[in-house]
């Protein structure tokens, strides 16, 4: 695994954690901010805020899955190339 890919995965994990924090803290903040206007309204705003943050969590998770899929495909390709070589080259 290259250093660039490892660095990208670390940054992606950081962004995913920040998205979770944004989703949870933002929803709590908006719930408390709109609570004087009514419980239902504050709940709706908190839910919308949570959905915005959760959208970015899902995007980061999809990126993680695609990276893992690419690594697995590269491993399989390497194994298939080794199997496809003639027996004379192996010995």
PDB file with one MODEL, atoms N, CA, C and O in Angstrom:
MODEL        1
ATOM      1  N   UNK A   1       0.852  -1.174   0.000  1.00  0.00           N
ATOM      2  CA  UNK A   1       0.000   0.000   0.000  1.00  0.00           C
ATOM      3  C   UNK A   1       0.897   1.235   0.000  1.00  0.00           C
ATOM      4  O   UNK A   1       1.856   1.317   0.767  1.00  0.00           O
ATOM      5  N   UNK A   2       0.582   2.170  -0.846  1.00  0.00           N
ATOM      6  CA  UNK A   2       1.410   3.362  -0.944  1.00  0.00           C
ATOM      7  C   UNK A   2       1.092   4.346   0.172  1.00  0.00           C
ATOM      8  O   UNK A   2       0.041   4.292   0.811  1.00  0.00           O
ATOM      9  N   UNK A   3       2.056   5.254   0.377  1.00  0.00           N
ATOM     10  CA  UNK A   3       1.879   6.255   1.430  1.00  0.00           C
ATOM     11  C   UNK A   3       0.722   7.200   1.123  1.00  0.00           C
ATOM     12  O   UNK A   3       0.009   7.630   2.030  1.00  0.00           O
ATOM     13  N   UNK A   4       0.535   7.521  -0.150  1.00  0.00           N
ATOM     14  CA  UNK A   4      -0.532   8.445  -0.532  1.00  0.00           C
ATOM     15  C   UNK A   4      -1.894   7.842  -0.224  1.00  0.00           C
ATOM     16  O   UNK A   4      -2.794   8.532   0.255  1.00  0.00           O
ATOM     17  N   UNK A   5      -2.039   6.550  -0.501  1.00  0.00           N
ATOM     18  CA  UNK A   5      -3.318   5.894  -0.251  1.00  0.00           C
ATOM     19  C   UNK A   5      -3.577   5.812   1.254  1.00  0.00           C
ATOM     20  O   UNK A   5      -4.702   6.024   1.706  1.00  0.00           O
ATOM     21  N   UNK A   6      -2.535   5.505   2.027  1.00  0.00           N
ATOM     22  CA  UNK A   6      -2.679   5.430   3.475  1.00  0.00           C
ATOM     23  C   UNK A   6      -3.048   6.800   4.052  1.00  0.00           C
ATOM     24  O   UNK A   6      -3.896   6.896   4.939  1.00  0.00           O
ATOM     25  N   UNK A   7      -2.420   7.837   3.555  1.00  0.00           N
ATOM     26  CA  UNK A   7      -2.720   9.196   4.001  1.00  0.00           C
ATOM     27  C   UNK A   7      -4.157   9.575   3.640  1.00  0.00           C
ATOM     28  O   UNK A   7      -4.863  10.192   4.436  1.00  0.00           O
ATOM     29  N   UNK A   8      -4.580   9.199   2.431  1.00  0.00           N
ATOM     30  CA  UNK A   8      -5.948   9.495   2.005  1.00  0.00           C
ATOM     31  C   UNK A   8      -6.967   8.790   2.889  1.00  0.00           C
ATOM     32  O   UNK A   8      -8.001   9.368   3.223  1.00  0.00           O
ATOM     33  N   UNK A   9      -6.685   7.539   3.273  1.00  0.00           N
ATOM     34  CA  UNK A   9      -7.607   6.811   4.135  1.00  0.00           C
ATOM     35  C   UNK A   9      -7.686   7.443   5.519  1.00  0.00           C
ATOM     36  O   UNK A   9      -8.759   7.474   6.122  1.00  0.00           O
ATOM     37  N   UNK A  10      -6.568   7.944   6.026  1.00  0.00           N
ATOM     38  CA  UNK A  10      -6.586   8.618   7.328  1.00  0.00           C
ATOM     39  C   UNK A  10      -7.394   9.907   7.266  1.00  0.00           C
ATOM     40  O   UNK A  10      -8.168  10.205   8.176  1.00  0.00           O
ATOM     41  N   UNK A  11      -7.215  10.664   6.201  1.00  0.00           N
ATOM     42  CA  UNK A  11      -7.977  11.909   6.038  1.00  0.00           C
ATOM     43  C   UNK A  11      -9.460  11.595   5.869  1.00  0.00           C
ATOM     44  O   UNK A  11     -10.314  12.305   6.400  1.00  0.00           O
ATOM     45  N   UNK A  12      -9.760  10.537   5.133  1.00  0.00           N
ATOM     46  CA  UNK A  12     -11.147  10.136   4.935  1.00  0.00           C
ATOM     47  C   UNK A  12     -11.795   9.723   6.253  1.00  0.00           C
ATOM     48  O   UNK A  12     -12.960  10.039   6.492  1.00  0.00           O
ATOM     49  N   UNK A  13     -11.063   9.029   7.099  1.00  0.00           N
ATOM     50  CA  UNK A  13     -11.585   8.654   8.416  1.00  0.00           C
ATOM     51  C   UNK A  13     -11.814   9.884   9.286  1.00  0.00           C
ATOM     52  O   UNK A  13     -12.794   9.954  10.028  1.00  0.00           O
ATOM     53  N   UNK A  14     -10.913  10.847   9.191  1.00  0.00           N
ATOM     54  CA  UNK A  14     -11.079  12.091   9.938  1.00  0.00           C
ATOM     55  C   UNK A  14     -12.328  12.847   9.484  1.00  0.00           C
ATOM     56  O   UNK A  14     -13.088  13.353  10.310  1.00  0.00           O
ATOM     57  N   UNK A  15     -12.532  12.921   8.180  1.00  0.00           N
ATOM     58  CA  UNK A  15     -13.704  13.608   7.645  1.00  0.00           C
ATOM     59  C   UNK A  15     -14.983  12.877   8.043  1.00  0.00           C
ATOM     60  O   UNK A  15     -16.004  13.507   8.315  1.00  0.00           O
ATOM     61  N   UNK A  16     -14.923  11.549   8.076  1.00  0.00           N
ATOM     62  CA  UNK A  16     -16.098  10.786   8.480  1.00  0.00           C
ATOM     63  C   UNK A  16     -16.424  11.048   9.953  1.00  0.00           C
ATOM     64  O   UNK A  16     -17.592  11.194  10.311  1.00  0.00           O
ATOM     65  N   UNK A  17     -15.415  11.107  10.793  1.00  0.00           N
ATOM     66  CA  UNK A  17     -15.647  11.424  12.199  1.00  0.00           C
ATOM     67  C   UNK A  17     -16.189  12.825  12.390  1.00  0.00           C
ATOM     68  O   UNK A  17     -17.066  13.055  13.222  1.00  0.00           O
ATOM     69  N   UNK A  18     -15.660  13.765  11.611  1.00  0.00           N
ATOM     70  CA  UNK A  18     -16.163  15.134  11.684  1.00  0.00           C
ATOM     71  C   UNK A  18     -17.615  15.202  11.206  1.00  0.00           C
ATOM     72  O   UNK A  18     -18.405  15.989  11.726  1.00  0.00           O
ATOM     73  N   UNK A  19     -17.957  14.395  10.235  1.00  0.00           N
ATOM     74  CA  UNK A  19     -19.340  14.370   9.762  1.00  0.00           C
ATOM     75  C   UNK A  19     -20.283  13.831  10.827  1.00  0.00           C
ATOM     76  O   UNK A  19     -21.391  14.338  10.998  1.00  0.00           O
ATOM     77  N   UNK A  20     -19.839  12.798  11.545  1.00  0.00           N
ATOM     78  CA  UNK A  20     -20.653  12.292  12.659  1.00  0.00           C
ATOM     79  C   UNK A  20     -20.824  13.374  13.718  1.00  0.00           C
ATOM     80  O   UNK A  20     -21.918  13.563  14.250  1.00  0.00           O
ATOM     81  N   UNK A  21     -19.744  14.081  14.021  1.00  0.00           N
ATOM     82  CA  UNK A  21     -19.832  15.143  15.026  1.00  0.00           C
ATOM     83  C   UNK A  21     -20.769  16.255  14.556  1.00  0.00           C
ATOM     84  O   UNK A  21     -21.559  16.779  15.341  1.00  0.00           O
ATOM     85  N   UNK A  22     -20.680  16.610  13.280  1.00  0.00           N
ATOM     86  CA  UNK A  22     -21.562  17.627  12.724  1.00  0.00           C
ATOM     87  C   UNK A  22     -23.017  17.178  12.791  1.00  0.00           C
ATOM     88  O   UNK A  22     -23.902  17.967  13.125  1.00  0.00           O
ATOM     89  N   UNK A  23     -23.259  15.918  12.476  1.00  0.00           N
ATOM     90  CA  UNK A  23     -24.627  15.404  12.484  1.00  0.00           C
ATOM     91  C   UNK A  23     -25.210  15.423  13.890  1.00  0.00           C
ATOM     92  O   UNK A  23     -26.337  15.876  14.089  1.00  0.00           O
ATOM     93  N   UNK A  24     -24.459  14.940  14.853  1.00  0.00           N
ATOM     94  CA  UNK A  24     -24.989  14.853  16.217  1.00  0.00           C
ATOM     95  C   UNK A  24     -25.047  16.214  16.910  1.00  0.00           C
ATOM     96  O   UNK A  24     -26.071  16.588  17.481  1.00  0.00           O
ATOM     97  N   UNK A  25     -23.930  16.949  16.851  1.00  0.00           N
ATOM     98  CA  UNK A  25     -23.901  18.247  17.528  1.00  0.00           C
ATOM     99  C   UNK A  25     -24.847  19.239  16.856  1.00  0.00           C
ATOM    100  O   UNK A  25     -25.505  20.029  17.534  1.00  0.00           O
ATOM    101  N   UNK A  26     -24.915  19.200  15.542  1.00  0.00           N
ATOM    102  CA  UNK A  26     -25.814  20.111  14.834  1.00  0.00           C
ATOM    103  C   UNK A  26     -27.267  19.844  15.129  1.00  0.00           C
ATOM    104  O   UNK A  26     -28.063  20.772  15.273  1.00  0.00           O
ATOM    105  N   UNK A  27     -27.614  18.579  15.218  1.00  0.00           N
ATOM    106  CA  UNK A  27     -29.011  18.267  15.505  1.00  0.00           C
ATOM    107  C   UNK A  27     -29.385  18.650  16.941  1.00  0.00           C
ATOM    108  O   UNK A  27     -30.483  19.150  17.186  1.00  0.00           O
ATOM    109  N   UNK A  28     -28.480  18.415  17.881  1.00  0.00           N
ATOM    110  CA  UNK A  28     -28.755  18.818  19.267  1.00  0.00           C
ATOM    111  C   UNK A  28     -28.849  20.336  19.377  1.00  0.00           C
ATOM    112  O   UNK A  28     -29.729  20.866  20.055  1.00  0.00           O
ATOM    113  N   UNK A  29     -27.931  21.030  18.702  1.00  0.00           N
ATOM    114  CA  UNK A  29     -27.931  22.493  18.753  1.00  0.00           C
ATOM    115  C   UNK A  29     -29.222  23.060  18.162  1.00  0.00           C
ATOM    116  O   UNK A  29     -29.843  23.937  18.763  1.00  0.00           O
ATOM    117  N   UNK A  30     -29.626  22.574  17.004  1.00  0.00           N
ATOM    118  CA  UNK A  30     -30.846  23.095  16.386  1.00  0.00           C
ATOM    119  C   UNK A  30     -32.086  22.695  17.171  1.00  0.00           C
ATOM    120  O   UNK A  30     -33.057  23.450  17.220  1.00  0.00           O
ATOM    121  N   UNK A  31     -32.065  21.519  17.784  1.00  0.00           N
ATOM    122  CA  UNK A  31     -33.195  21.126  18.624  1.00  0.00           C
ATOM    123  C   UNK A  31     -33.350  22.099  19.787  1.00  0.00           C
ATOM    124  O   UNK A  31     -34.454  22.563  20.072  1.00  0.00           O
ATOM    125  N   UNK A  32     -32.240  22.407  20.458  1.00  0.00           N
ATOM    126  CA  UNK A  32     -32.311  23.324  21.595  1.00  0.00           C
ATOM    127  C   UNK A  32     -32.596  24.759  21.155  1.00  0.00           C
ATOM    128  O   UNK A  32     -33.233  25.517  21.886  1.00  0.00           O
ATOM    129  N   UNK A  33     -32.130  25.133  19.971  1.00  0.00           N
ATOM    130  CA  UNK A  33     -32.347  26.487  19.467  1.00  0.00           C
ATOM    131  C   UNK A  33     -33.818  26.731  19.129  1.00  0.00           C
ATOM    132  O   UNK A  33     -34.345  27.808  19.407  1.00  0.00           O
ATOM    133  N   UNK A  34     -34.473  25.754  18.540  1.00  0.00           N
ATOM    134  CA  UNK A  34     -35.868  25.913  18.121  1.00  0.00           C
ATOM    135  C   UNK A  34     -36.873  25.372  19.135  1.00  0.00           C
ATOM    136  O   UNK A  34     -38.074  25.367  18.865  1.00  0.00           O
ATOM    137  N   UNK A  35     -36.409  24.923  20.280  1.00  0.00           N
ATOM    138  CA  UNK A  35     -37.309  24.391  21.290  1.00  0.00           C
ATOM    139  C   UNK A  35     -38.332  25.414  21.791  1.00  0.00           C
ATOM    140  O   UNK A  35     -39.464  25.028  22.084  1.00  0.00           O
ATOM    141  N   UNK A  36     -37.984  26.712  21.905  1.00  0.00           N
ATOM    142  CA  UNK A  36     -39.016  27.675  22.323  1.00  0.00           C
ATOM    143  C   UNK A  36     -40.179  27.817  21.325  1.00  0.00           C
ATOM    144  O   UNK A  36     -41.256  28.285  21.694  1.00  0.00           O
ATOM    145  N   UNK A  37     -39.962  27.417  20.070  1.00  0.00           N
ATOM    146  CA  UNK A  37     -41.014  27.535  19.058  1.00  0.00           C
ATOM    147  C   UNK A  37     -41.917  26.308  19.015  1.00  0.00           C
ATOM    148  O   UNK A  37     -42.905  26.292  18.281  1.00  0.00           O
ATOM    149  N   UNK A  38     -41.593  25.301  19.780  1.00  0.00           N
ATOM    150  CA  UNK A  38     -42.417  24.098  19.829  1.00  0.00           C
ATOM    151  C   UNK A  38     -41.571  22.853  19.673  1.00  0.00           C
ATOM    152  O   UNK A  38     -40.541  22.846  18.998  1.00  0.00           O
ATOM    153  N   UNK A  39     -42.042  21.800  20.320  1.00  0.00           N
ATOM    154  CA  UNK A  39     -41.290  20.554  20.307  1.00  0.00           C
ATOM    155  C   UNK A  39     -41.231  19.936  18.912  1.00  0.00           C
ATOM    156  O   UNK A  39     -40.176  19.469  18.483  1.00  0.00           O
ATOM    157  N   UNK A  40     -42.346  19.933  18.213  1.00  0.00           N
ATOM    158  CA  UNK A  40     -42.392  19.310  16.891  1.00  0.00           C
ATOM    159  C   UNK A  40     -41.517  20.049  15.885  1.00  0.00           C
ATOM    160  O   UNK A  40     -40.809  19.419  15.099  1.00  0.00           O
ATOM    161  N   UNK A  41     -41.559  21.359  15.902  1.00  0.00           N
ATOM    162  CA  UNK A  41     -40.734  22.154  14.979  1.00  0.00           C
ATOM    163  C   UNK A  41     -39.255  21.943  15.269  1.00  0.00           C
ATOM    164  O   UNK A  41     -38.453  21.787  14.348  1.00  0.00           O
ATOM    165  N   UNK A  42     -38.896  21.937  16.544  1.00  0.00           N
ATOM    166  CA  UNK A  42     -37.489  21.729  16.882  1.00  0.00           C
ATOM    167  C   UNK A  42     -37.038  20.323  16.509  1.00  0.00           C
ATOM    168  O   UNK A  42     -35.891  20.123  16.107  1.00  0.00           O
ATOM    169  N   UNK A  43     -37.928  19.353  16.640  1.00  0.00           N
ATOM    170  CA  UNK A  43     -37.600  17.986  16.251  1.00  0.00           C
ATOM    171  C   UNK A  43     -37.398  17.879  14.736  1.00  0.00           C
ATOM    172  O   UNK A  43     -36.511  17.161  14.275  1.00  0.00           O
ATOM    173  N   UNK A  44     -38.210  18.581  13.980  1.00  0.00           N
ATOM    174  CA  UNK A  44     -38.073  18.563  12.517  1.00  0.00           C
ATOM    175  C   UNK A  44     -36.751  19.186  12.088  1.00  0.00           C
ATOM    176  O   UNK A  44     -36.062  18.640  11.226  1.00  0.00           O
ATOM    177  N   UNK A  45     -36.387  20.327  12.683  1.00  0.00           N
ATOM    178  CA  UNK A  45     -35.126  20.974  12.334  1.00  0.00           C
ATOM    179  C   UNK A  45     -33.933  20.115  12.751  1.00  0.00           C
ATOM    180  O   UNK A  45     -32.941  20.044  12.026  1.00  0.00           O
ATOM    181  N   UNK A  46     -34.019  19.471  13.898  1.00  0.00           N
ATOM    182  CA  UNK A  46     -32.940  18.599  14.354  1.00  0.00           C
ATOM    183  C   UNK A  46     -32.786  17.403  13.417  1.00  0.00           C
ATOM    184  O   UNK A  46     -31.667  16.997  13.104  1.00  0.00           O
ATOM    185  N   UNK A  47     -33.894  16.847  12.974  1.00  0.00           N
ATOM    186  CA  UNK A  47     -33.846  15.708  12.059  1.00  0.00           C
ATOM    187  C   UNK A  47     -33.236  16.112  10.723  1.00  0.00           C
ATOM    188  O   UNK A  47     -32.429  15.370  10.163  1.00  0.00           O
ATOM    189  N   UNK A  48     -33.610  17.273  10.210  1.00  0.00           N
ATOM    190  CA  UNK A  48     -33.037  17.751   8.939  1.00  0.00           C
ATOM    191  C   UNK A  48     -31.534  17.986   9.063  1.00  0.00           C
ATOM    192  O   UNK A  48     -30.772  17.666   8.152  1.00  0.00           O
ATOM    193  N   UNK A  49     -31.119  18.542  10.184  1.00  0.00           N
ATOM    194  CA  UNK A  49     -29.694  18.755  10.414  1.00  0.00           C
ATOM    195  C   UNK A  49     -28.953  17.429  10.501  1.00  0.00           C
ATOM    196  O   UNK A  49     -27.858  17.288   9.956  1.00  0.00           O
ATOM    197  N   UNK A  50     -29.545  16.462  11.180  1.00  0.00           N
ATOM    198  CA  UNK A  50     -28.916  15.146  11.274  1.00  0.00           C
ATOM    199  C   UNK A  50     -28.791  14.499   9.899  1.00  0.00           C
ATOM    200  O   UNK A  50     -27.777  13.866   9.607  1.00  0.00           O
ATOM    201  N   UNK A  51     -29.794  14.648   9.062  1.00  0.00           N
ATOM    202  CA  UNK A  51     -29.741  14.058   7.722  1.00  0.00           C
ATOM    203  C   UNK A  51     -28.636  14.666   6.877  1.00  0.00           C
ATOM    204  O   UNK A  51     -27.983  13.961   6.107  1.00  0.00           O
ATOM    205  N   UNK A  52     -28.419  15.972   7.013  1.00  0.00           N
ATOM    206  CA  UNK A  52     -27.341  16.614   6.257  1.00  0.00           C
ATOM    207  C   UNK A  52     -25.989  16.052   6.677  1.00  0.00           C
ATOM    208  O   UNK A  52     -25.163  15.730   5.823  1.00  0.00           O
ATOM    209  N   UNK A  53     -25.755  15.931   7.964  1.00  0.00           N
ATOM    210  CA  UNK A  53     -24.494  15.369   8.433  1.00  0.00           C
ATOM    211  C   UNK A  53     -24.356  13.899   8.084  1.00  0.00           C
ATOM    212  O   UNK A  53     -23.273  13.445   7.715  1.00  0.00           O
ATOM    213  N   UNK A  54     -25.437  13.159   8.198  1.00  0.00           N
ATOM    214  CA  UNK A  54     -25.406  11.734   7.910  1.00  0.00           C
ATOM    215  C   UNK A  54     -25.163  11.467   6.432  1.00  0.00           C
ATOM    216  O   UNK A  54     -24.604  10.428   6.080  1.00  0.00           O
ATOM    217  N   UNK A  55     -25.567  12.374   5.571  1.00  0.00           N
ATOM    218  CA  UNK A  55     -25.298  12.253   4.132  1.00  0.00           C
ATOM    219  C   UNK A  55     -23.794  12.187   3.883  1.00  0.00           C
ATOM    220  O   UNK A  55     -23.329  11.375   3.083  1.00  0.00           O
ATOM    221  N   UNK A  56     -23.041  13.035   4.562  1.00  0.00           N
ATOM    222  CA  UNK A  56     -21.588  13.038   4.385  1.00  0.00           C
ATOM    223  C   UNK A  56     -20.944  11.804   5.022  1.00  0.00           C
ATOM    224  O   UNK A  56     -19.913  11.329   4.546  1.00  0.00           O
ATOM    225  N   UNK A  57     -21.539  11.292   6.080  1.00  0.00           N
ATOM    226  CA  UNK A  57     -21.048  10.041   6.674  1.00  0.00           C
ATOM    227  C   UNK A  57     -21.196   8.904   5.663  1.00  0.00           C
ATOM    228  O   UNK A  57     -20.290   8.088   5.495  1.00  0.00           O
ATOM    229  N   UNK A  58     -22.324   8.864   5.008  1.00  0.00           N
ATOM    230  CA  UNK A  58     -22.568   7.818   4.005  1.00  0.00           C
ATOM    231  C   UNK A  58     -21.614   7.963   2.824  1.00  0.00           C
ATOM    232  O   UNK A  58     -21.118   6.963   2.306  1.00  0.00           O
ATOM    233  N   UNK A  59     -21.353   9.184   2.398  1.00  0.00           N
ATOM    234  CA  UNK A  59     -20.399   9.393   1.303  1.00  0.00           C
ATOM    235  C   UNK A  59     -19.013   8.895   1.675  1.00  0.00           C
ATOM    236  O   UNK A  59     -18.343   8.256   0.863  1.00  0.00           O
ATOM    237  N   UNK A  60     -18.580   9.178   2.887  1.00  0.00           N
ATOM    238  CA  UNK A  60     -17.265   8.713   3.341  1.00  0.00           C
ATOM    239  C   UNK A  60     -17.228   7.193   3.434  1.00  0.00           C
ATOM    240  O   UNK A  60     -16.218   6.577   3.093  1.00  0.00           O
ATOM    241  N   UNK A  61     -18.298   6.593   3.884  1.00  0.00           N
ATOM    242  CA  UNK A  61     -18.353   5.135   3.981  1.00  0.00           C
ATOM    243  C   UNK A  61     -18.326   4.502   2.593  1.00  0.00           C
ATOM    244  O   UNK A  61     -17.692   3.464   2.405  1.00  0.00           O
ATOM    245  N   UNK A  62     -18.991   5.100   1.635  1.00  0.00           N
ATOM    246  CA  UNK A  62     -18.949   4.595   0.260  1.00  0.00           C
ATOM    247  C   UNK A  62     -17.528   4.687  -0.287  1.00  0.00           C
ATOM    248  O   UNK A  62     -17.075   3.781  -0.987  1.00  0.00           O
ATOM    249  N   UNK A  63     -16.823   5.771   0.026  1.00  0.00           N
ATOM    250  CA  UNK A  63     -15.434   5.902  -0.423  1.00  0.00           C
ATOM    251  C   UNK A  63     -14.556   4.823   0.211  1.00  0.00           C
ATOM    252  O   UNK A  63     -13.693   4.258  -0.461  1.00  0.00           O
ATOM    253  N   UNK A  64     -14.768   4.531   1.497  1.00  0.00           N
ATOM    254  CA  UNK A  64     -14.016   3.461   2.158  1.00  0.00           C
ATOM    255  C   UNK A  64     -14.273   2.115   1.483  1.00  0.00           C
ATOM    256  O   UNK A  64     -13.341   1.343   1.256  1.00  0.00           O
ATOM    257  N   UNK A  65     -15.505   1.843   1.170  1.00  0.00           N
ATOM    258  CA  UNK A  65     -15.855   0.575   0.533  1.00  0.00           C
ATOM    259  C   UNK A  65     -15.208   0.467  -0.843  1.00  0.00           C
ATOM    260  O   UNK A  65     -14.724  -0.600  -1.219  1.00  0.00           O
ATOM    261  N   UNK A  66     -15.197   1.554  -1.588  1.00  0.00           N
ATOM    262  CA  UNK A  66     -14.587   1.532  -2.914  1.00  0.00           C
ATOM    263  C   UNK A  66     -13.077   1.319  -2.826  1.00  0.00           C
ATOM    264  O   UNK A  66     -12.504   0.629  -3.669  1.00  0.00           O
ATOM    265  N   UNK A  67     -12.431   1.895  -1.829  1.00  0.00           N
ATOM    266  CA  UNK A  67     -10.989   1.694  -1.641  1.00  0.00           C
ATOM    267  C   UNK A  67     -10.707   0.234  -1.311  1.00  0.00           C
ATOM    268  O   UNK A  67      -9.782  -0.360  -1.866  1.00  0.00           O
ATOM    269  N   UNK A  68     -11.495  -0.347  -0.413  1.00  0.00           N
ATOM    270  CA  UNK A  68     -11.311  -1.756  -0.069  1.00  0.00           C
ATOM    271  C   UNK A  68     -11.562  -2.652  -1.271  1.00  0.00           C
ATOM    272  O   UNK A  68     -10.858  -3.642  -1.469  1.00  0.00           O
ATOM    273  N   UNK A  69     -12.559  -2.309  -2.071  1.00  0.00           N
ATOM    274  CA  UNK A  69     -12.864  -3.100  -3.261  1.00  0.00           C
ATOM    275  C   UNK A  69     -11.709  -3.021  -4.263  1.00  0.00           C
ATOM    276  O   UNK A  69     -11.353  -4.027  -4.877  1.00  0.00           O
ATOM    277  N   UNK A  70     -11.130  -1.845  -4.428  1.00  0.00           N
ATOM    278  CA  UNK A  70      -9.999  -1.689  -5.335  1.00  0.00           C
ATOM    279  C   UNK A  70      -8.804  -2.510  -4.866  1.00  0.00           C
ATOM    280  O   UNK A  70      -8.138  -3.151  -5.679  1.00  0.00           O
ATOM    281  N   UNK A  71      -8.526  -2.498  -3.562  1.00  0.00           N
ATOM    282  CA  UNK A  71      -7.416  -3.286  -3.035  1.00  0.00           C
ATOM    283  C   UNK A  71      -7.647  -4.779  -3.247  1.00  0.00           C
ATOM    284  O   UNK A  71      -6.718  -5.504  -3.602  1.00  0.00           O
ATOM    285  N   UNK A  72      -8.856  -5.237  -3.037  1.00  0.00           N
ATOM    286  CA  UNK A  72      -9.159  -6.653  -3.234  1.00  0.00           C
ATOM    287  C   UNK A  72      -9.049  -7.046  -4.705  1.00  0.00           C
ATOM    288  O   UNK A  72      -8.558  -8.130  -5.020  1.00  0.00           O
ATOM    289  N   UNK A  73      -9.491  -6.195  -5.586  1.00  0.00           N
ATOM    290  CA  UNK A  73      -9.378  -6.475  -7.026  1.00  0.00           C
ATOM    291  C   UNK A  73      -7.916  -6.519  -7.444  1.00  0.00           C
ATOM    292  O   UNK A  73      -7.539  -7.345  -8.275  1.00  0.00           O
ATOM    293  N   UNK A  74      -7.090  -5.647  -6.884  1.00  0.00           N
ATOM    294  CA  UNK A  74      -5.664  -5.668  -7.203  1.00  0.00           C
ATOM    295  C   UNK A  74      -5.006  -6.955  -6.714  1.00  0.00           C
ATOM    296  O   UNK A  74      -4.154  -7.516  -7.402  1.00  0.00           O
ATOM    297  N   UNK A  75      -5.396  -7.426  -5.529  1.00  0.00           N
ATOM    298  CA  UNK A  75      -4.866  -8.696  -5.027  1.00  0.00           C
ATOM    299  C   UNK A  75      -5.285  -9.852  -5.923  1.00  0.00           C
ATOM    300  O   UNK A  75      -4.473 -10.719  -6.247  1.00  0.00           O
ATOM    301  N   UNK A  76      -6.546  -9.865  -6.322  1.00  0.00           N
ATOM    302  CA  UNK A  76      -7.036 -10.937  -7.181  1.00  0.00           C
ATOM    303  C   UNK A  76      -6.366 -10.915  -8.544  1.00  0.00           C
ATOM    304  O   UNK A  76      -6.055 -11.966  -9.104  1.00  0.00           O
ATOM    305  N   UNK A  77      -6.142  -9.723  -9.078  1.00  0.00           N
ATOM    306  CA  UNK A  77      -5.463  -9.603 -10.366  1.00  0.00           C
ATOM    307  C   UNK A  77      -4.046 -10.146 -10.276  1.00  0.00           C
ATOM    308  O   UNK A  77      -3.586 -10.845 -11.179  1.00  0.00           O
ATOM    309  N   UNK A  78      -3.357  -9.828  -9.194  1.00  0.00           N
ATOM    310  CA  UNK A  78      -1.992 -10.326  -9.002  1.00  0.00           C
ATOM    311  C   UNK A  78      -1.984 -11.848  -8.924  1.00  0.00           C
ATOM    312  O   UNK A  78      -1.127 -12.491  -9.529  1.00  0.00           O
ATOM    313  N   UNK A  79      -2.924 -12.431  -8.187  1.00  0.00           N
ATOM    314  CA  UNK A  79      -2.991 -13.886  -8.083  1.00  0.00           C
ATOM    315  C   UNK A  79      -3.331 -14.534  -9.419  1.00  0.00           C
ATOM    316  O   UNK A  79      -2.771 -15.573  -9.768  1.00  0.00           O
ATOM    317  N   UNK A  80      -4.241 -13.927 -10.163  1.00  0.00           N
ATOM    318  CA  UNK A  80      -4.598 -14.481 -11.477  1.00  0.00           C
ATOM    319  C   UNK A  80      -3.436 -14.396 -12.454  1.00  0.00           C
ATOM    320  O   UNK A  80      -3.247 -15.296 -13.272  1.00  0.00           O
ATOM    321  N   UNK A  81      -2.660 -13.327 -12.377  1.00  0.00           N
ATOM    322  CA  UNK A  81      -1.490 -13.219 -13.250  1.00  0.00           C
ATOM    323  C   UNK A  81      -0.459 -14.285 -12.901  1.00  0.00           C
ATOM    324  O   UNK A  81       0.194 -14.839 -13.786  1.00  0.00           O
ATOM    325  N   UNK A  82      -0.314 -14.573 -11.605  1.00  0.00           N
ATOM    326  CA  UNK A  82       0.617 -15.622 -11.202  1.00  0.00           C
ATOM    327  C   UNK A  82       0.134 -16.987 -11.681  1.00  0.00           C
ATOM    328  O   UNK A  82       0.944 -17.820 -12.089  1.00  0.00           O
ATOM    329  N   UNK A  83      -1.164 -17.226 -11.639  1.00  0.00           N
ATOM    330  CA  UNK A  83      -1.702 -18.494 -12.105  1.00  0.00           C
ATOM    331  C   UNK A  83      -1.630 -18.628 -13.634  1.00  0.00           C
ATOM    332  O   UNK A  83      -1.544 -19.736 -14.163  1.00  0.00           O
ATOM    333  N   UNK A  84      -1.665 -17.522 -14.315  1.00  0.00           N
ATOM    334  CA  UNK A  84      -1.696 -17.526 -15.773  1.00  0.00           C
ATOM    335  C   UNK A  84      -0.314 -17.692 -16.375  1.00  0.00           C
ATOM    336  O   UNK A  84      -0.211 -17.991 -17.565  1.00  0.00           O
ATOM    337  N   UNK A  85       0.743 -17.514 -15.615  1.00  0.00           N
ATOM    338  CA  UNK A  85       2.093 -17.658 -16.158  1.00  0.00           C
ATOM    339  C   UNK A  85       2.384 -19.114 -16.462  1.00  0.00           C
ATOM    340  O   UNK A  85       1.895 -19.998 -15.758  1.00  0.00           O
ATOM    341  N   UNK A  86       3.167 -19.383 -17.492  1.00  0.00           N
ATOM    342  CA  UNK A  86       3.526 -20.766 -17.800  1.00  0.00           C
ATOM    343  C   UNK A  86       4.366 -21.386 -16.678  1.00  0.00           C
ATOM    344  O   UNK A  86       5.029 -20.685 -15.913  1.00  0.00           O
ATOM    345  N   UNK A  87       4.318 -22.713 -16.606  1.00  0.00           N
ATOM    346  CA  UNK A  87       5.029 -23.428 -15.538  1.00  0.00           C
ATOM    347  C   UNK A  87       6.535 -23.229 -15.621  1.00  0.00           C
ATOM    348  O   UNK A  87       7.198 -23.274 -14.585  1.00  0.00           O
ATOM    349  N   UNK A  88       7.102 -23.013 -16.790  1.00  0.00           N
ATOM    350  CA  UNK A  88       8.543 -22.822 -16.928  1.00  0.00           C
ATOM    351  C   UNK A  88       9.023 -21.561 -16.242  1.00  0.00           C
ATOM    352  O   UNK A  88      10.130 -21.528 -15.705  1.00  0.00           O
ATOM    353  N   UNK A  89       8.201 -20.521 -16.253  1.00  0.00           N
ATOM    354  CA  UNK A  89       8.593 -19.253 -15.631  1.00  0.00           C
ATOM    355  C   UNK A  89       8.583 -19.334 -14.107  1.00  0.00           C
ATOM    356  O   UNK A  89       9.334 -18.617 -13.446  1.00  0.00           O
ATOM    357  N   UNK A  90       7.759 -20.180 -13.556  1.00  0.00           N
ATOM    358  CA  UNK A  90       7.654 -20.277 -12.107  1.00  0.00           C
ATOM    359  C   UNK A  90       8.880 -20.972 -11.531  1.00  0.00           C
ATOM    360  O   UNK A  90       9.419 -20.533 -10.515  1.00  0.00           O
ATOM    361  N   UNK A  91       9.317 -22.028 -12.154  1.00  0.00           N
ATOM    362  CA  UNK A  91      10.492 -22.780 -11.669  1.00  0.00           C
ATOM    363  C   UNK A  91      11.706 -22.124 -12.160  1.00  0.00           C
ATOM    364  O   UNK A  91      12.813 -22.581 -11.876  1.00  0.00           O
TER     365      UNK A  91
ENDMDL
END
